[in-house]
């Protein structure tokens, strides 16, 4: 397993490899604001300390809450069909 350096800047492909997630999942996390990143020259860059924040236990609770909220919203939308 590769170690995350808090002072390093990672590309989206490096971020995907470190977190072991798909590109669509990374896009969703960036769009929802769960991963904060800066856009440089049309490409996102993620700080290492941001990746460390993501894998922390306190963040897991926030992700679960966001997932449950989204699931509830989808169920409500499906019921109206």
Residue pairs with C-beta under 8 A, 6 or more apart in sequence:
2 17
2 18
4 18
4 48
4 51
4 52
4 55
5 48
6 47
6 48
6 49
6 52
7 48
7 49
8 47
8 48
9 45
9 46
9 47
9 48
10 18
10 45
10 46
10 47
10 48
10 51
11 43
11 44
11 45
11 46
12 23
12 26
12 43
12 44
12 46
15 26
15 35
15 46
15 51
16 22
16 23
16 26
18 51
19 26
19 51
19 54
19 55
21 29
26 35
29 35
29 54
30 37
30 44
32 66
34 54
34 59
34 62
34 63
34 66
35 46
35 50
35 51
35 54
36 46
36 47
36 50
37 44
37 45
37 46
37 50
38 44
38 45
39 45
53 59
